[in-house]
Amino acid sequence: MFKRFVPSRIDTDPGHHIRVGLAAAIIIMIASWGVGWLPQTQNSWFAGTTILNPLRFWTPGVTVCAVALVTGGLLLVRSWLRLGQALQLPYTTGAGENTVGSVKEAARTVRINDHKLAVINRAIIYWTVPLIFAFPIMSRDVYSYLAQGRLLHAGLDPYGEGVSSLPGWFMIGADSLWAQSPSPYGPAFLLISQLVWFVTDGGPEWAILCFRALFLGGMAMCMWAIPRLARRFGARGDWAQWIFIANPLFGLYMIAGAHNDTLMLGLLLTGLYFVNPHWTPTENRRRRILFGFILLGCSIAIKPLTVLVLPFAGMLLLWRPDSNISYRARIAVWFKSVLAVGLLLIGFGAITGLWFGWIPAMMTSGSAAFPYAPFGLLGLGIGWLVDLIWNTGIEPAAQVVYSLGTLTIAAVTAWLALLPKPKHPILSAAIALTTAVLAAPVFQPWYVLWVLPLFAVAGRWRGWSSSLLYLLVAVLIVAGVVDQLAVSQWIPLLSIRILTGTIGLIGLAVLIFLDPLTRRAFPQTRKTSQYVA
């Protein structure tokens, strides 16, 4: 019966889907006031009032907010998919345009794609504004940022001390996972966190707004850099913008969830744009390239993981398709790039007094292993078996597995960097970061966003990748809502999780199998899709 369905004019209007997405974002914002994370500290304005009590402390109100949150999240996913279909973007309908070449930028379609890019940017802005005023959802890491800024402000070393070193840490809202764990963030971000703690005096509402203002700056850098990088490497800028920043994962985890990965990615992508050997006039080339490496250094100083991209950023200055690059030329470029970035990191280390404490902290991140991570689960499983046989405890064997994961990341990165005929540097960076995600003992849903923009701007994409991504986005949003509901102790959390999980599964089934429009984005209808787009 679905084959004869023809969408109405309003269904093919991008503006309609932007408005529906805006309504979804407003629903999410209001729902977050009931089930979002809010610490009960004395200097919290909302914690000291009763205005939100019906939403936060009354069981029916909390239940409605939880249901609204998962419903709003799935509605935003549908609006995103339908916007892509209304704009006839690649890999959104399962129709004949789904080819490798469809993500390549053709000169005759630049004007059309610029118009589509403007529509996508408008959608991003409309969908983001309500999320700025939401309580943190999907994660409460923003309170860990505040707690680690408090540590640094108190003269303690966040790389050597957990947030539990200071009294009242739990009331600030930090997850107990980081109570004894070293900070995984770079010295620049710890300096920012210290400044936010000092300016807001630890007030959670003002601190969240300060962090979000910074992260919106990171989002703006991403919006500026993504289309330019895509066109430089032959991909479609409108499609790359849609697949990455308009993606509901970005809005819900990066903005509503308030994650510093937004700033890390903004600096990384903008830095990669400026690392371009073809700048004109020639006299500005060196300064622009240096500026690009400074931005990359700042990205590393926010979150050290992006150090994996540094060798491939240097190779951007040398790479030509299907050509060899001498090791002498690589070493020369790497030396200069490491020198520029190293001097910047030394400066941040001197200002904070932490120097290079982030290096051993990165090596011990397994102490905060999540069972959701493949390597985290593997380490815990092997540790359990070894403990069962030799009674050694879980931790020693698990740490060996985590160390092997770190070696795997280093080996893959080195192999990609040392290939005689190297792959596309952006693609190599994406593979290195993907390895880091898969081989790390910690996995979080927003880690998908680390690699997504690099694959998108490189123009290396297949239909199955899109279908997997759409499914992953919807599943991770439902899982994030179910896992990260903040409710009072007397409210039956398990019952609410079962309810929201059930509604989420029903919503997923509708998106994938029953909705005659969104189902076209998934594999099972590709051979028979006959809809008007």
N, C-alpha and C positions, 0 to 999 in steps of 0.2 A: 504493500500500500504506500510505502514511502516513495516509490519511484515516480509517482505522479505529482508529488508535492512541488509546488512552485512558490517560492517566497514572495511575500507582498513587497510593495515598493519600500515600505518603512523598514522591512527586514534587510534590504540591500543598501540602506542609507547609513553611512558611517556615523553620522551625527546621532542617530538613534542609539547605536551601540555605545557611543561615548556617554550619552545621558543615562543609559541603563547602568553602565559601569560607575558613573558618579553616584547614582542611587545606592548601588552596592557598597561603595566606599563609605557613604554616610551611614548605612546600616552597620557596617563594621565599626565605625567610629563610636556610635552610640552603644553597640554591644560591648565594646572594650571597656566602657565605663562600668560595666557590671562584672565582667570576668577577666579584664586585663590586670596586669601586675601593678600593684600600688602598695609600697611599704607603709607600715603603721608607725612611722617615726613622728616625734613631737613637732618637727618643723615641716611636716606635710600639711598643706592647706586642706586638701580633700579628706585626709584622715581625721581632721579635727572638726569636720562638719557632718551634718546628717542629710545633706541634699541628695547623696547617692545611695543612702541606706536601702531604699526599695529595690535598687538594682543589685546591690552587693551583699546584703544580709538577709533578704527575704527569699526563701526558696523558689517560689514561682517566678520572681523577678530574675534571679540568677539563671533559672532554667530557660526562660525566654531569651535572655542575652546569649546563652551558649548556643541555642538553636539558631538565633539570628546571626551569630558569628560564622557558623559553618555554612549557613545558607548564603550569607553575603559573600563569603569567600568563593563558593562555587558559582554564584551569579557573576562575580568579577571574572572568573575563568571563562565563563561562557561569553561575556562581553568582549573579552580579549580575542577569543577564537573567532567570534562573529565579525569583529572589526577587521581582522586579517582577511577573512573571506570576502567581506564587503569591498575591501580595497584590492581584492584579487592578488594577494601576496602569494609567493610560492609555498607549496607544501601545506596548504590549508584546506583543499577541497578533494584531494585524491584524483583530480582530473589531469588532463594531458600536459599541463604546464609544469608538472612536477618533475623536472629534469635538473641535472647538475648545472646546466647553463642558465636555469631560471633564476639563480641567485647572483648571476654575473650582471654587471652593469653595462647595458648597451647604450651607446651614445645617443641613439634616436629616442630613448625613453627617459633621458635625464630629467626633462621638464616634468613629465608625468610623475616620476618618482619623487621629485622635489615637492610636488603638491601632496603626494601621499605622506611624505615625511612630515610636512606641516600638520596634517591631520593627526598623525601618530603623536607628534609632540603635544598637540592640544589635548589629546586623550591622556597622555602622561600627566600633564599639569592638573587636569580636572580630577583625575583619580588619586593624585597625590595629596592635594590640599586637605581633604577631610582627615587623611591618615596622620597629618602633622599633629592633630589635636586628640588623637587616640591615646589611651593608656597603652603601655607596651604589651604587645601580644606575640605569640609564637615563641617568645624567649624573654628572659629577664637579664640578659647580659649587660644591658645598659647600667644596671645597678652594680654589677661587678666593675665596670669602668669607674664608676663613682667611688667604690670602695678602694680600688687600687690607687686612684688619685688621692684619696685620704691617706693611704699608706705612705705615699711619696711625700705628701705634705707634712706628715708626722716625722719625716726623716728616716723612714724605714726603706728597705730595699724590696720592691715588689717581686724581684727575681729570686730572692732568697726567703721571703716571708709570704705566707698565705694571708688572705684578707681577714682570717680569724685572729690574727695577731693583735688586733685592736678591739676593745670592748664595743658591744652593740653592733657588730658587723652584720648579724642576721637581720636586725631591724631595718637596716638600710635597704634590704631586698636582694642582696647577692645570693646566688645559688650556692648551696652547701658544697657542690662539686668543686668549687674553687677555694674552699675554706683553707686547705693546706697546700694547694697547687701553686707553682710559680706563675707569674703573669705570662701569657703568650704574646703580648703586644710589644711593639718597639718603643724605644725611648721617646720619640716624638709624641706618640699617642699618650704615653704616661704623663708627659709634660702637659698635654692638653687636658687630661683628666684631673691633674692637680690644679690647673687653672680653673676648671669648671667647679671643682670642690671649693676652692677659695672664693670664687665670685658668688656662688649660690649658697655658701655655708651649709652645703649638704642637703638643701631643700630639693626633694625629688622632682617636683613638677618643673621648677625652673631649670634644674639640671638636665632633664629630658629635653626641654625646649632648646637649651644651649647645644646639646649633642646633636639634636635633629637639625639645627641650623647649619652646623658643620657638615653633617651628612648630606643635606640638601645641596651644599656646595660641591660635594663629591658627585652627586647625581647630575648636577649641571655640567661638570667636567665630562662625565660619561656621555651625556646628550650631545655635547659639542664634539667630542672625539670620535664616537662610534661611526657616524656617517662619513667623516673624513678618512678614517682608517679603511673603512669598507671600500670606498671609491679608489683609494690608493692601491689596494690589493685586488681590485677587480670584482668586488662583491656589491650587492645592492644595499645602499645606506638605509633606505626605508625599511627593508626587511630586517636588517640587523638591529635597527632601533626597536622594531616591534618585538622581535624574538627575545631581546634582552631587557630593555628598560620598561617597555609597556607590559612586560611579563608580570602577572600577579605575584609571582615569587619575589620579585624585586620590591614591589610596593609593600607587601605584607611583612616580609622579613627584614628588608633593609630600612624602610622608612617607619612603618608601624612598629616593627621590632627593634628599630634604632640600633643598627649594627655598624661598626666602624669599617667593615668591609667595603661600604659605599665609598668612603674616603680613600681607602687603599686602591680600589679599582679605578676611581676617577683619576688619581695621580698616575697610576700605572698606564692607563690608556692614553692620557694626554702626553705623558712622557714618551711613549712609543710613537705617537704621531710626530713629535718634534725630532726624534732620531731618524732623520731622513737625509741621505747623501745628495739629494737632488735640489736642495734649496737654492733659490736665486734671489738676490744677487749673491755672488760667491763670498763677499766679505762678511755677510751675515750668517753664513752657513755654520761656521764653527760655534758661534755664540748660541745659535738655535739648537744645535746638537748638544752642546754643553747644558743648556737649559733643560733639554729632554732628559739627560742623565741625572740632573739635579732633582727633577720630578720623580724619576724612578727611585732615587735614593730616599726621597721623602716617603714614597710608598713603602719601601722596605722598613723605614723608621716608624711607620704606622703598624705594619704587620710583616714580620721578617720573612714570611713564606715567599714573598715576591722576589726574593733574592734568586730564586730558580729561573726567573725570566731574564736576569741580567746578561748571561752569556749570549742569549739569542737576540737581545736588544743590540749588543755590539755587532752581531753578525748581520743585522739589517743594513749596516754600512757597507758590507762586502758582498752580500748575496746577489746572485743572478740565477735565473732558472736554468737547471741542467748544467751547471758549471761547478768546477772544483774551486775550493778556496784554500790557499796555502796555509799551513799551520803557523808560519812566521807572521802572516798578515793577521790571523786570528789572535795570536798572542799579543801583537802590538795593540790591536783594538781593545782586547780584554784588559790589558794593563792600564790603558788610559781610562776606560770606563770604571774599573775597580778603584783606581786612584781618585777619580772624581766622587764616586759614591762613598768610598772609604773615608775621605776627608769630611764629607757631610755627616756621616755617622759618628765619627770621632767628635765633631762639634756637638751633636746632640748628646752623646755620652758624657762629654765634659760639662755641659749645662746641667744635666740631671744628676751627675755624679755616679751614674750607673754604668758608664763605659760600654763594654760589650757583654754585659750580664745576660743579654737576651740569647746569646749563643748556647750556653749550657742549659738555659731554661727551655729552649726548643728541643734539646736532646732528651729532656725528662718529661715531655708532655704526656707520656704514657701513663703517668700517675693519675691522670684524669680521664682514663679510657672510658668510652661509651660502648655498651654492648651492641648498639646499632651499627657501629663501624665494622666492616668486614675484618680488618686486622685486629681491632679491639676484641671482637668476638673470638677470633682465632687464638689470640694471646691468652684470653681468659680460659678458653677451652683446653688448650695445651697445658696451661698452668694448673688447671683442675686435675687433669690426668696425671701429671707429674706429681702433684701433691698426693693424689690417691695412692700412687705406687710407692713413692719414696718419702712421703710426709715432709716435704720441703717448704710447704706453703705455696700459694698461687703466684705471688709476686715475682720471685726470681725467674721462673721459666717464662712468665708473661713478658717480663722486661727484655729477655733474649729475643722473643718474637718481635717486639716493638723495635728493637735495635736492627733486626734483619729488615724490617720495613723501611727504616731510615736509610740503610745501605742500598736497598732497592731503588729508592727515590734518587739517591746520589748516582747510582750506576746508570739508570735510565737517562738522567740529565746529562751525564758525561758522555754517554754513547751518542746521544742526539747532537751534542755540541761538537764531537770529534769525528763525525762521519766525513769521509773524504769528499763526497758530493752531498752536502747537507740538504735536508728538507727545508721547506719554507720556514723561516725563523719564527713566524707567528704560530704556525702549526706545531713546530717543535716545542715552543713555550706552552702551548695548550696541552700537548701530550705530557710534558713534564709536570704540569700542575695537576692533570688528571691522575697521574701516578701518585702524586703527593696526597690527593684526596683518597684514593683507593687503598694506599699502603699506610695511612696514618691510623693511630689507635683511636682517634676521635673523629666522628663524622657528624655534621650538622646539615640540615636540609639546604641552607643557603650556600653551602660549599659548591653546589651545582653552578651558582652564578660566578664563581671564580673562573671557570673554563669556558662558559657559554659565549662571552663576547669575543674571545680569541678565535674560537672555531667559526663564529659568525662572520667576523671581518675577513678571515682568511678565505671565505667562500668555499670551504670544503664541507659539504653537507649532503646528506642523502635523505630520502623519504622516510626510511625507518627511523632515522635520528629524530625527525620531527614528531612522528607518532609516539615514540618513546618519551620525548620531552613533554608533549601535551599530557600524556598519562602521568608522568612523574610530577608535573606541576600540580595537577588536581589531587593526586594522592598525598603529596607532601603538605599541601594546604589543609586537607582534612586531618591528616596525622598531627600536624602542628596544633590545630585547634583542640583536638581530643587530648593531646599530651600536655598542653600548656594552659589549661584552665585554672585561673586563680580564684578559688572559692574559700569561704570561711570553713572552720573545722566542723561546725555542726551541720553543714549542708552535705547531703550524700553525693560525694564526688563520683563514686563508681557508677551510680545510676545515671548521673548527668553525662558521664563519658559514654556509657552504653547508648544513651539516647542520641547524643551528637554523632557518635560513630555510625549508628544505624542510619540516621538522616544523611550523613556523608556518603555512605555506601549507596544509598538510593540515588542521591544526586549524581554520583559517579556513573551509575548504571544508565541514568537518563542521558547524561552527556555523551557517553560512549555508544550506547545501543539504541536509545529511544528517540532522542531529539533528531528530527530529520535533517537538521542543518549541521549541528556540531559533529554528528557521527561520521560525516564525510572526511573529517580530519584524521580518522583512525583507520587502521588497515582493513578491517573486515568489509568495508563498503567500497574499496577502491575500484574493484573490477566492475561494479554495477552502478556507480554513481552517475545519475542523470539529472542532477538538479541545476537550476538556473542560479548562477552566482552573481 
